[in-house]
């Protein structure tokens, strides 16, 4: 199970920047000042990119922690949350 977590962490780590790249690429292709449709409006694209960029950053952070193995041991009880020194 821990290996699956690491593989999915790597997938999230690589997928998030790819999604942002595709959003920006789609914006560049579809923005047209002469266009009449909503997809040609740059404001819509700015809003979409502004919403999904923090989500993608969170996925990169989550993927990095999963790839490093930070989620290998998950607590079973609340007393497992405290660090015993």
Beta strands, then each sheet from edge to edge (+ up, - down):
end
